[in-house]
């Protein structure tokens, strides 16, 4: 019984360019989000998809990990809360 490998699609890549303080060279770090869609087994079961987050520098992958859809939902909710909290605090500062 073979294990089916997941096919990931790139959904988002965020690049950050900066000047290396030690060498003065232009450098780049990046975050890439990829999706493996849900799939159906020959027996009729439906497997959840996965989301892979990869972190890299220049052309090298420095780290990657795979999240379940439940973990992605928790991450999404935390990020949404952080943005709302940030914007509320910024609005208070603008009001003086």
Buried (B, 14 or more C-beta within 10 A) or exposed (E): EEEEEBEBEEEEEEEEEEEEEEEEEEEEBBEBBBBBEEEEEEEEEEEEBBBBBBEBEEEEEEEEEBBEEEEBEEEEEEEEEEEEEEEEEEEEEEEE
